[in-house]
Amino acid sequence: MNYGIIFYVIGWVLNFEAAFMLPSCITAFVYHEREGLALAAVAAVSLLAGLLIIRKKPKSMSMYAREGFVTVALCWIIMSAVGALPFVLAGAIPSYIDAIFETVSGFTTTGSSILPEVESMAHCLLFWRSFTHWIGGMGVLVFVMAVLPLAGGTNMYMMKAESPGPSVGKLVPRVKRTAVILYGMYVGLSILQLVFLLAGKMPVFDALVTMFGTAGTGGFGIKNDSMGSYSPYIQWVVTVFMILFGVNFNLYYLLLKKKWKSAASSTEVRVYFSIILISIALITVNIAPLFSNIWESLRHAAFQVGTIITTTGFATTDFDLWPSFSKTILVLLMFIGACAGSTGGGIKVSRIVILFKSIQKELDVIAHPHNVKKLKMDGRMIEHSVLRSVNVFIVSYVMVFAVSVLLISIDNFDFTTNFTAVAATMNNIGPGLAMVGPTQNFGMFSDFSKVVLIIDMLAGRLELFPLLILFARDTWTK
């Protein structure tokens, strides 16, 4: 284990986290808020600690799979632990467990909250709370790789550990260049959404934090009704951009390179949009009696389908009051999630496609035992390593999910609350149903259950294995 490179990367992450707090400090200055002192103090300590750690360069800058996964997991844990301090020091969230929950929910782009209401919180803390979504959306380690020459080609292991999906490929031969391209597209799409929000006469502060939540598919709002009080135009803009940020960013790269045929042949993207369109149509018809006209029904259906499948977590209405048919569709979308290589969470559409292809293959083998059939996706063979990782992921996912539901049931809340609380946190969605519905919060859970849900959020964002490897004995003994 190359501990030197792990600590070196952690040091740089602390430096960047200090820099990430500066916009929130500026916000405090603009709004004359004393809470900005807490942000400035934490930023200073984080910077000092980071500078002390990186003073000594490691003897070897090489990073392999084990170091990559451990580095990513530890960086996210430490980043969340430091990011929670301003809420505690400012007195906005006195309990450190609650502050950790809120911060992890931010960085993992989950959007679940322990706060009963947010409108009384200082602007600078609301800004930091939402900015964590934007930081975590593409991944802070991806940002570090875009800026720093860490470990040559071997830092691909960090990208694999942090990027969502069954497999990670490089857009260009160099990993650093890939990271730069990814963040370039991420920033460009974020700015485009901001322009559309401002064009709808949304206040600048509201537009910024809404863009952060949409781009990172996080969902923290600055109003108690989330997006419900904004105009239909704003809601449609957010709907469209949530869905766009749920698309695999490889598709945007192909479009930029004018590789139209390759872009159009993406099975995952076609399935993703098909699921969205079918779900919107079914829910629109099902909830039509609840609204004054079909267009209002369509708007709310499209928004909720977009926010759930992309695991964003915004809301325009209390969908917990919808018919069971519509709620069941939304729960299914919670598990499906967005595309691999996007900012969204969930199991990912590509894994769902691969699983269905595997089932179809097994049925064909049963019917025709002597036939040899290879699994393909987008005209390319699905490698055995990818298929194996998908199967292991699903088994691990079910086990972690089941254990989490069992553990938080100690609080003795109803099954719907417990089941959807784990689904909402592990899939990085935000709201669930019943006591954790879109108009409720997670504050009623005990500290023990909150810790379980915090682990679920981190496990979901990091796709289980980087976090699970921390608990493997061989990780530290060999």
C-alpha positions in Angstrom: 0.0 0.0 0.0 1.4 3.4 -1.0 0.3 5.4 2.0 2.3 8.4 0.8 0.3 9.0 -2.3 -3.0 8.6 -0.4 -2.1 11.3 2.2 -0.7 13.5 -0.6 -4.1 13.4 -2.5 -6.0 14.0 0.8 -3.8 17.0 1.4 -4.7 18.5 -2.0 -8.4 17.7 -1.4 -8.3 19.7 1.8 -6.7 22.6 -0.1 -9.4 22.5 -2.7 -12.1 22.3 -0.1 -10.7 25.5 1.5 -10.9 27.1 -2.0 -14.4 25.8 -2.5 -15.6 27.6 0.6 -14.4 31.0 -0.7 -17.6 31.7 -2.8 -19.7 31.1 0.4 -17.5 33.5 2.3 -18.0 36.1 -0.4 -21.8 35.5 -0.2 -21.6 36.2 3.6 -19.8 39.5 2.8 -22.4 40.5 0.3 -25.3 39.7 2.7 -23.5 41.0 5.8 -23.8 37.6 7.6 -21.6 36.7 10.6 -22.0 33.0 9.8 -19.3 33.7 7.1 -16.7 33.8 10.0 -17.4 30.1 10.6 -16.8 29.3 6.9 -13.6 31.4 6.8 -12.3 29.7 10.0 -12.9 26.2 8.6 -11.4 27.2 5.2 -8.3 28.5 6.9 -7.8 25.3 9.1 -8.5 23.1 6.0 -5.9 25.0 4.0 -3.3 24.9 6.7 -3.8 21.1 7.2 -3.6 20.5 3.5 -0.4 22.6 3.1 1.2 20.7 5.9 0.3 17.3 4.4 1.6 18.1 0.9 4.9 19.6 2.1 6.5 16.2 1.7 6.0 14.5 -1.7 5.6 10.7 -1.6 8.6 8.7 -2.8 6.4 7.0 -5.4 3.6 8.7 -7.3 2.2 5.4 -8.5 -1.3 4.6 -7.7 -3.0 1.2 -8.4 -6.5 -0.2 -7.8 -6.2 -0.6 -4.0 -4.8 2.8 -3.4 -7.2 4.4 -5.9 -10.3 3.0 -4.1 -9.0 3.7 -0.6 -8.0 7.3 -1.6 -11.4 8.1 -3.0 -13.3 6.7 0.0 -11.1 8.4 2.6 -11.2 11.7 0.6 -15.0 11.7 0.6 -15.2 10.9 4.3 -12.7 13.6 5.3 -14.2 16.1 2.9 -17.6 15.6 4.4 -16.3 15.7 8.0 -14.6 19.1 7.3 -17.5 20.4 5.3 -20.0 19.9 8.1 -18.0 22.1 10.6 -19.3 25.5 9.4 -22.9 24.4 10.1 -22.0 23.5 13.7 -19.7 26.5 14.4 -22.4 28.9 13.0 -25.0 27.3 15.2 -27.3 26.5 12.2 -27.1 22.7 12.9 -25.9 22.2 16.5 -25.6 18.4 16.3 -22.5 17.3 14.5 -24.2 14.0 13.4 -27.0 16.1 11.8 -24.4 18.4 10.2 -22.5 15.4 8.8 -25.8 14.0 7.5 -26.6 17.2 5.7 -23.1 17.6 4.3 -22.8 14.0 3.1 -26.2 14.4 1.6 -24.8 17.5 -0.2 -21.5 16.1 -1.5 -23.1 12.8 -2.5 -25.8 14.8 -4.4 -28.5 13.0 -2.4 -30.6 16.0 -1.2 -32.0 14.3 1.9 -32.3 16.7 4.8 -32.7 16.8 8.5 -33.9 20.4 8.5 -37.6 21.0 9.1 -37.3 24.4 7.3 -34.5 26.1 5.4 -35.7 29.6 4.7 -34.3 31.0 8.0 -30.8 29.8 7.3 -28.1 32.3 6.3 -27.5 32.8 2.6 -23.8 31.9 2.9 -24.7 28.5 4.5 -27.4 27.9 2.0 -24.9 28.6 -0.7 -22.3 26.2 0.8 -25.1 23.6 1.3 -26.1 23.7 -2.4 -22.5 24.2 -3.7 -21.6 20.9 -2.2 -23.9 19.3 -4.8 -22.1 21.0 -7.7 -18.7 19.9 -6.2 -19.8 16.3 -5.7 -21.7 16.0 -9.0 -18.8 15.4 -11.3 -16.5 14.4 -8.4 -13.9 16.3 -6.5 -11.1 13.8 -7.4 -11.9 14.2 -11.1 -11.4 18.0 -10.5 -8.1 17.3 -8.8 -7.0 15.1 -11.7 -7.9 17.9 -14.1 -5.7 20.4 -12.3 -2.8 18.3 -10.9 -0.4 15.8 -12.5 -0.7 13.2 -9.8 0.3 9.8 -10.9 0.6 9.7 -14.6 -1.7 7.1 -16.2 -2.3 5.2 -13.0 -4.7 7.8 -11.7 -7.3 6.1 -13.9 -7.9 4.0 -10.8 -9.2 7.1 -9.0 -11.5 7.9 -11.8 -12.8 4.4 -11.9 -13.5 4.5 -8.1 -15.3 7.9 -8.3 -17.2 7.8 -11.6 -20.6 6.1 -11.6 -21.3 3.2 -13.8 -20.2 -0.4 -14.5 -17.1 0.6 -16.5 -15.1 3.8 -17.0 -13.4 4.7 -20.3 -11.1 7.5 -21.3 -12.5 10.0 -23.8 -8.9 10.6 -24.9 -5.7 8.7 -24.2 -4.6 10.8 -21.3 -6.6 10.7 -18.0 -5.8 14.3 -17.1 -7.2 15.4 -20.5 -10.3 13.3 -20.0 -10.9 15.0 -16.6 -10.5 18.4 -18.2 -13.0 17.6 -20.9 -15.5 16.2 -18.4 -15.3 19.3 -16.2 -15.4 21.6 -19.3 -18.7 20.0 -20.4 -20.0 20.1 -16.9 -19.3 23.8 -16.4 -20.6 24.6 -19.9 -23.9 22.9 -19.3 -24.2 24.5 -15.9 -23.7 28.0 -17.3 -26.3 27.3 -20.0 -28.9 26.4 -17.4 -28.0 29.5 -15.4 -28.7 31.6 -18.4 -32.1 30.1 -18.9 -33.0 30.5 -15.3 -32.0 34.2 -15.3 -34.0 34.6 -18.5 -37.0 33.5 -16.5 -36.4 36.4 -14.1 -35.3 34.1 -11.3 -33.2 36.0 -8.6 -29.5 35.6 -9.1 -29.0 33.8 -5.8 -31.9 31.5 -6.4 -30.7 30.8 -9.9 -27.2 29.9 -8.7 -28.2 27.4 -6.0 -30.9 25.9 -8.2 -28.2 25.4 -10.9 -25.9 23.8 -8.3 -28.7 21.4 -7.3 -29.7 20.5 -10.9 -26.2 20.1 -12.3 -25.1 17.8 -9.4 -28.5 16.2 -9.5 -28.7 16.9 -5.8 -31.9 18.7 -5.0 -31.2 20.9 -2.0 -33.7 23.8 -2.2 -33.7 27.1 -0.5 -37.5 27.2 -0.1 -39.5 25.0 2.2 -41.7 23.9 -0.8 -38.6 23.1 -2.9 -39.5 24.2 -6.5 -43.3 24.5 -5.9 -43.5 28.3 -5.7 -41.5 29.0 -8.8 -43.1 29.7 -12.2 -44.0 26.9 -14.7 -41.2 28.2 -17.0 -38.6 27.7 -14.2 -40.0 24.3 -13.4 -39.7 23.3 -17.1 -36.1 24.6 -17.4 -35.2 22.6 -14.3 -37.0 19.5 -15.7 -35.1 19.6 -19.0 -31.7 20.2 -17.4 -32.2 17.5 -14.8 -32.7 15.0 -17.6 -29.7 16.4 -19.5 -27.4 16.0 -16.5 -28.6 12.4 -16.2 -27.2 11.6 -19.6 -23.8 9.9 -20.0 -21.3 12.7 -20.6 -19.6 10.5 -23.3 -22.6 11.3 -25.5 -21.9 15.0 -25.2 -18.3 14.4 -26.2 -19.4 12.5 -29.2 -21.8 15.3 -30.2 -19.0 17.9 -29.8 -16.8 15.7 -32.0 -19.7 15.5 -34.5 -19.8 11.7 -34.3 -23.5 11.6 -34.9 -23.7 7.9 -35.7 -21.9 6.8 -32.6 -24.0 9.1 -30.4 -27.3 7.9 -31.9 -26.3 4.2 -31.4 -26.1 4.5 -27.6 -28.4 1.8 -26.3 -28.3 3.2 -22.7 -29.3 6.7 -23.8 -32.2 5.4 -25.9 -33.5 3.2 -23.1 -33.1 6.1 -20.6 -35.2 8.5 -22.7 -37.7 5.7 -23.4 -38.2 5.0 -19.7 -38.7 8.8 -19.1 -41.3 9.2 -21.9 -43.3 6.1 -21.0 -43.3 7.0 -17.2 -44.4 10.6 -17.9 -47.2 9.4 -20.2 -48.5 6.9 -17.6 -48.3 9.2 -14.6 -49.8 12.1 -16.5 -53.0 10.1 -17.3 -53.0 8.6 -13.7 -52.8 12.0 -11.9 -55.0 14.0 -14.4 -58.0 14.1 -12.0 -55.8 15.8 -9.3 -55.1 18.9 -11.4 -57.1 21.5 -13.2 -56.0 20.6 -16.7 -53.9 18.0 -18.6 -51.0 20.4 -19.1 -50.6 21.0 -15.4 -50.7 17.2 -14.9 -48.0 16.8 -17.6 -45.8 19.5 -16.0 -45.8 17.8 -12.6 -45.5 14.3 -14.0 -42.5 15.3 -16.2 -40.8 17.2 -13.3 -41.2 14.3 -10.8 -40.1 11.7 -13.3 -37.1 13.8 -14.2 -36.2 14.5 -10.6 -36.5 10.8 -9.5 -34.8 9.0 -12.4 -31.9 11.4 -12.3 -31.9 11.2 -8.5 -32.1 14.9 -8.1 -34.8 15.2 -5.5 -36.4 18.5 -6.2 -40.2 18.6 -5.9 -43.0 20.8 -7.3 -45.8 19.0 -5.4 -46.3 16.4 -2.7 -46.2 13.2 -4.9 -46.8 11.2 -1.7 -50.5 12.1 -2.2 -50.6 10.7 -5.7 -52.3 7.4 -6.6 -50.4 4.2 -5.8 -49.8 3.4 -9.4 -47.8 6.7 -9.9 -45.9 6.3 -6.6 -45.0 2.7 -7.6 -43.5 4.0 -10.9 -41.5 6.6 -9.0 -40.2 4.0 -6.6 -39.1 1.8 -9.5 -37.4 4.9 -11.1 -35.5 5.4 -7.8 -33.7 2.1 -8.3 -33.1 2.4 -12.1 -31.4 5.8 -11.8 -29.7 7.8 -14.5 -27.0 6.8 -17.1 -23.5 5.7 -16.2 -21.0 8.5 -16.6 -23.6 11.1 -15.6 -24.0 13.0 -12.3 -27.0 10.9 -11.4 -27.3 8.0 -8.9 -29.2 4.8 -8.7 -28.2 1.4 -10.1 -27.8 3.0 -13.6 -29.6 2.3 -16.8 -26.6 0.5 -18.4 -26.6 -2.1 -15.6 -30.3 -2.6 -16.0 -29.8 -3.2 -19.7 -26.9 -5.6 -19.1 -29.0 -7.6 -16.6 -31.9 -7.9 -19.0 -29.5 -9.0 -21.7 -28.1 -11.6 -19.3 -31.6 -12.9 -18.5 -32.4 -13.1 -22.2 -29.2 -15.0 -22.8 -29.9 -17.5 -20.1 -33.4 -18.1 -21.4 -31.9 -18.7 -24.9 -29.4 -21.2 -23.5 -32.2 -23.1 -21.8 -34.2 -23.3 -25.0 -31.2 -24.0 -27.2 -28.4 -25.5 -25.1 -26.0 -25.9 -28.0 -26.2 -22.3 -29.2 -23.3 -20.0 -28.4 -24.4 -16.4 -27.9 -22.2 -13.5 -26.9 -23.6 -10.5 -25.1 -23.3 -7.2 -27.0 -24.1 -3.6 -26.3 -23.7 -0.8 -28.9 -22.2 -3.3 -31.3 -19.4 -4.2 -29.0 -18.9 -7.4 -26.9 -19.6 -7.0 -23.2 -16.4 -8.1 -21.5 -16.7 -10.8 -18.9 -15.1 -8.6 -16.3 -17.9 -6.0 -16.8 -20.6 -8.7 -16.6 -19.0 -10.1 -13.4 -18.8 -6.6 -11.8 -22.5 -5.9 -12.6 -23.5 -9.2 -11.0 -21.4 -8.7 -7.9 -22.6 -5.1 -7.7 -26.3 -6.2 -7.7 -25.7 -8.8 -5.1 -23.7 -6.4 -2.9 -26.4 -3.7 -3.4 -29.2 -6.0 -2.3 -27.3 -7.1 0.8 -26.4 -3.6 1.9 -29.9 -2.4 1.2 -31.5 -5.3 3.2 -29.1 -4.8 6.2 -29.7 -1.0 6.2 -33.5 -1.4 6.3 -33.2 -3.9 9.1 -30.9 -1.6 11.1 -33.0 1.5 10.9 -36.1 -0.5 11.7 -34.9 -0.3 15.3 -36.4 3.2 15.4 -39.8 1.4 14.9 -41.1 3.6 12.0 -43.4 2.0 9.4 -42.0 -0.2 6.6 -42.7 2.3 3.8 -40.8 5.0 5.7 -37.8 2.7 6.3 -37.7 1.1 2.9 -37.9 4.4 1.0 -35.5 6.1 3.4 -32.8 3.6 2.4 -33.9 3.8 -1.2 -33.7 7.6 -1.2 -30.3 7.7 0.5 -28.6 4.7 -1.1 -29.7 5.8 -4.6 -28.8 9.5 -3.8 -32.4 10.7 -4.5 -33.4 12.8 -1.5 -37.1 12.4 -0.7 -38.9 9.0 -0.2 -42.5 8.3 0.9 -44.5 8.5 4.1 -42.5 10.1 6.9 -39.6 10.9 4.5 -41.8 12.2 1.7 -41.1 15.4 -0.2 -42.7 17.6 2.5 -41.0 15.8 5.3 -37.4 15.3 6.5 -35.1 12.8 8.1 -34.7 14.6 11.4 -36.9 12.1 13.3 -34.4 9.2 12.9 -32.0 8.4 15.8 -28.3 9.2 15.6 -27.6 5.5 15.0 -30.0 5.4 12.0 -28.6 8.6 10.6 -25.1 7.1 10.7 -26.5 4.1 8.8 -28.1 6.4 6.2 -24.9 8.4 6.0 -23.0 5.2 5.1 -25.7 4.4 2.6 -25.3 7.8 0.9 -21.5 7.4 0.6 -21.9 3.8 -0.6 -24.4 4.8 -3.2 -22.4 7.7 -4.6 -19.2 5.7 -4.7 -20.9 2.6 -6.1 -20.3 0.4 -2.9 -16.8 -1.0 -3.6 -14.6 2.0 -2.6 -16.4 2.2 0.7 -16.6 -1.6 1.3 -12.9 -2.1 0.6 -12.1 0.0 3.7 -13.6 -2.8 5.8 -11.7 -5.6 4.0 -8.8 -6.9 6.1 -6.6 -7.6 3.1 -6.8 -3.9 2.2 -4.5 -3.0 5.1 -2.5 -6.2 5.7 -0.9 -6.9 2.3 
